[in-house]
């Protein structure tokens, strides 16, 4: 009896310490390799969907962050424009030199162009943000800026160009306003105004240098050329032409003519007589 019990215990111990695989090693390995791919493809797909959604939302936040300072600059431009309109010394007069009269008119034109560009920046960023959140398609890109450059390059360039050019026009108008000599100002006031004008011009040059060093394009001029090409390709390279883009051509020509006529008006037009 003892022999039977000992034999049973030895058999049970051998069964516990023995390998428990029911398949041979090679068969088990093939079975494992066959099972793994059925669970993995869902992970990269979900990660790609999350990445595309995050890129679009980050691009939307970039648009919102551009619209906020553009709105602030537009408000400051309006304040500067009313300040110029209410300043009697900034009114063109027949006794002024020709370059002084052109500079006084140029200040107003630069301010209104700055306001127009900043409003365009706010409008374009708002429309682009809506498109980003409503469109489900997304290009393969690693960053939000790369995605915008691939899918919305026209809007991307228009936002950047309108904001920067509006800011430059505003600062340039203030610099030109202080550079204009005014009747009755003292020598000390003239020197202070020259210093302010020179400081603002230096700031514009510094901004352009920094901007050219931190852009994926060669420089700002290349951005302007690329934007002009994209506008022409999207709005004017189709037949039959679209109505609203076609109407912008005579409107732009008329505005250019009126601005040129205002800058080159003869001296007699500034003698104070009603138009």
Secondary structure, 3 states (H helix, E strand, C coil): CHHHHHHHHHHHHHHHHCCCCCCCHHHHHHHHHHHHHHHHHHHHHHHHHHHHHHHHHHHHHHHHHHHHHHHHHHHHHHHHHHHHHCCHHHCCCCCCCHHHHHHHHHHHHHHHHHHHHHHHHHHHHHHHHHHHHHCCCCCCCCCHHHHHHHHCHHHHHHHHHHHHHHHHHHHHHHHHHHHCCCCCCCHHHHHHHHHHHHHHHHHHHHHHHHHHHCCCCCCHHHHHHHHHHHHHHHHCCCCCCCHHHHHHHHHHHHHHHHHHHHHCCCHHHHCCCCC
